[in-house]
Amino acid sequence: MTAAPHSRKTAIQAMAALAIALSSLPQMAISASTEASATKPKTTVSVSLPKQPLLVQINQVALERLGPKQAIVEYAGEAGEGTYTVLRDGQPIKQGDLQPLRPFAEWGTGKRYFSVDFSDAQDAGKYEVEVRIGQQRAVSASVSVRDNAVFATTGAQLLGYFKRSRHTDNADRELRIFQTSRKVNVWGGWQDAGGDKGKYLSHLGYANHFNPQQASMAAWVLAYGAHARKALFAAHDLQTQVEDEAFWGADYLHRILDAEGYFYTTVFDQWGTPGVERMVTGYEGSAGTFTTLYRSAFRAGGGMAIAALARASMLAKQSGRHGEFDGAQYLADAERAYAHLRRFNPQYGADGKENIIDDYAALMALVELHNATGQSRYLDDARERAARLMARQQADGGFVSDGGSRPYYHAAEAGLPVISLSAYVDIEPEQGRRQRALDAIGSALKHELTITNAVANPYGYARQRFQLTQDGKATGEVLEGFFIPHRNETGYWWQGESARLASLSAAMVIGGRKLADHDAAGYRLPADRAAYAQSQLDWTLGRNPYGISMLYGFGKKNPPTVLESAGEMFVGGISNGITGAPGSDTGAGISFAPGPDSEQWRWVEQWIPHTTWMLFAAMTMTTAETR
């Protein structure tokens, strides 16, 4: 996902044998053909919207027993009334008339949409929804309904994805730092994506407002889960597995912490391009130009790396276990790195200015340092960071990214501002400060609901506010839409948003539970918040217009394997997902893996933040053992 696909080709070809073996695993649907040639197989893929006149789209993986449950019906026939039947373990348990939704033509004309809500069906089992309109009949995929549904169903394989993605090439024990003769040990960590064996705390730093939290976010989620949600993981016999992966991540963060106190942002070889040296560096644009942006700012993974190490130190103390390094070392690393970035952070950003990503990433670091040490200086700094973050909030609850008016939008972590403020609330003892943060959280969640429901939106997909670029800068018109705009500051980077959706689900649940107005409608939230949180995960897990579960190995149909541009596919990995139409600057319309093959990474490739955020959302949305 971090790469220009034409540059990845050689590395991806080397992965082909493993990917082909994985493609034979059960539950996977590969909608591709392969043409033999004298040198190598070529996979040809073209995915279009289903043509059936009647479709029933549903989460194909797991639904919470006490949570929202909804199927979406698409109908392209003549007008007429329809009926539905909900079946549990093959037996009808509920019948009724289809409920029409608002007319919707954003993703194609000639269709009508209906909903089937079966949230009141609260017995565990395998569910299907059968629909009849006139002479047409359609049945949904089946979905498991149970307690702690997504976590219980997928948790082991989500964790397994990280182990399958470990990078263990010993060459990384001695790599050169760009524009120097110095060599450092950066062994370990995880490869970033199916077609990219590079390792990233973050990329896109040159574009300033697009940094995603990558390996450091994964390390934090794993350490947080193993420590704060120990009862949940232990109940599913996953505690040792999650601890092992958390310490693997913490050990890598220790190795990439320079003696001066900054983390190395990227280990990069231009996506496996032959003859290109693998080194510690930054890079810019679709050509993969090496840069000196290899010192991680808070926004470039440094903040979440500090948070991960601090949490790993608490985990080591709790469990009596550790990785190659111990808990005392993890905490010393976290404190040293924070002290360094506190002084030098603006210097490590491409534009020399801090923005909203610095604020929420630093706030997460400070919360975890305070949790690990109890030192008041970290609470003092957290108050300052929280105030900066809240000062970026607009009257309607949305945020701006900078000191001006550029709206905050993010393809991977749009929920992190609310999650960071929620974490801050947990350590803030002063009621006035707590209330200001809670008010900001409430306003932000209201904004997400308002913008999402402002237009006809049958699938409840989280919409976003954005600004188009002119001459590479976000100075154009401020717009709203479903998908990330294709004309943005990166110059090339737009793709499916599976991570973004899971982050917003987690934010709605975590932030919503901090507020005083929740009830038992589902996930201990008001009905509208619960439905929003559920809809984002449902989209990734199959309730989308293509009927594809992006979680590989789960559901009735998975994304195809496209070795040439998207690389290997791991069970438990999540593909980038659905986007706006390729020819649209604003990301309007809809598309998934339409070809040509060199661009298929935008939709098909697995990327570490997607599984990271799905795991975090799954542990967050459990209805027991929450915090």
Steps between C-alpha positions, in 0.01 A plus 500: 500500500792732549644441158470578134408159359730501197797531737399192699493249221819303566438466872145390439604233252724352765195466725286320243546143619389578855207709381378225267514249785303733725238554232392137531392535862128455574241778505680706235353600166755605239331669204797508264635317198864412436664505159815291462801649325852384427641691796238536772126479561300817461185549701222697335236642729198715435235537768174681435182553696274192507241490221221307678175694519454410869781485755509464877825630646593413857800477732634157399717438807347574841236715668466579869215315670382816677610744232354652181428259215397625158495369146487735201292406196578631150229462238526593132157383385162664461345671799321269740469402862725237650517271799780346702552195716778472759626145549702368792673168441277454198171561680285813450476713813378836371310632199390841382482762229812657358564854621586737213803725540550847352564509122871469430686532168858589602628154402277437200148566386200271472512341843276518802622421849329336796609399848429197714562563869519191716672648804233346720613148401730434793553125506835366388512316170556524126273758339387567144255749352272393216329770290222487241392783269253398232640191331853566624648317800843541660668367813787666684824339601487343845636680805588372845322674790661460843644693792820696440437401142777649284771444759396143578469410133808672357735582788736205459550564128530877542786431739636236266525760224767685697710190551466411131614854419814495714815613323795278591760565230837519677621757249305757703745456787740733319345761273634837401330827589428713194774751411730363772752217532354396838336157523240399757308191612136528396419128506149378573166672476234425240490541124264781419273347235441204274723645231739697718768353726599847613440594864335827593412689812327727253521618140376796296685740729577731210125572471484607869133423569487140377736314735340170605607321818629163375737264687494709817120496506507122462748471786281716723174317421664165575657621826180675607293191424734265683514728805169685533281228347676199646176337616356513149806347332543241774135393470568411136840334569681782321697664781836340429458568128421869546782546754751344263396734219495806729856433615609434140376849415658661806837338428496643149420847633799473735729413209386790284543756779814691416750591771399864451141420598303488175346197328586400144191558292551261209703199387461519126631353174263653244263205536760238417628668185806306372831669574356746752666503840275428797563770758363721775346794321190695419341508160280725293234442239407219266858473369633417848762776508724464804495792747654599831162476676610193695470656847148436621298794623210431735279485191736270311460211743712641781208576729343158470843334535539671837148393597572141395825477698340648811211254478741211432684592821174463693429170326844364591443594864154342504591179321852438625600449136678711242666476163870530424501815714323548832231729634744740661670545163169561323407772748844662488472507120156661516611771741818576307316520170236732641760731652669521160184567299380753754801709394540420133167382363423793262840452333405148393188600306536581131351847549653570843155543655298284735150402396206302635673164451789615721244601762308177525806278461688693771190489721490121473870488592446721804202304626698178487807657662279625781339157531842335519669749736233702681718808455313830506720654229342269246152601612600866469620446143192292419279790608686729263473255209132437564438875503680537165296219352170642625594845370497348151135400535245698303157603620332204331735250666731434206872571525747696291843356432716810520501856625268602219184344364609175334248238620636196678437180308701183504483176302636283783434646846216750493387378842829576681417858609201371700690194625786717625264738679321203655834365625579843645165507685608181681805668657357850562399547868366857468130502421504822298772376266331162472172662406657713229650186347169315530321788330751486214448125469122542491525773239736291284272196510197714417690635199574148376134404524382823340730491199434129445122542511485830309429322170336176392742233616355148493808328640571761768854553365691763701524812286776762531579864437803580286670766293629449148854602408612767260869496402556232765350702785160465665361835394200386299135471585400323823273209412335199657491147364520130571856418396837670526555748213743388235637851453684555826836619632675166452471517122411132462380331820136402512368154583236308690438608858455186709721638779316831507165329541617280787661799671169688485313198641743487790477877555119494505498224762786627717395864484131420527549301818675796662185710463213496746222444248556136411249221545471131418399533135813311392864517609365707794441793265200692367352333195643748247855465629476123520368481143781725373768292670352178366456630145869575455607147594213350303628673185844341533352161589277472195201731533602712204380529138756244380410241764873447575645440845834681505619275788686220323388153603163614634167544327341369183720694259845657538709734282689332216872429512689734265866408541639753255374806683371400845727214603433219743174458690502384863206356691404767753622777271260767378504651153495873442140488381255698291569849360343768291524466122861526371427795272347719770711768669248514784475124550138494381344182362614154608763247393673181609786334312389603150846477344745567349693252710783741582256704708330215683695562821264792569218253563643151555827537690507418869651766728598474865283791628184326377548191717632718783187711509265204453659325798471815708137554399417135568642515853335838557156392388477193718203527735687365802837581659495851352685805619 
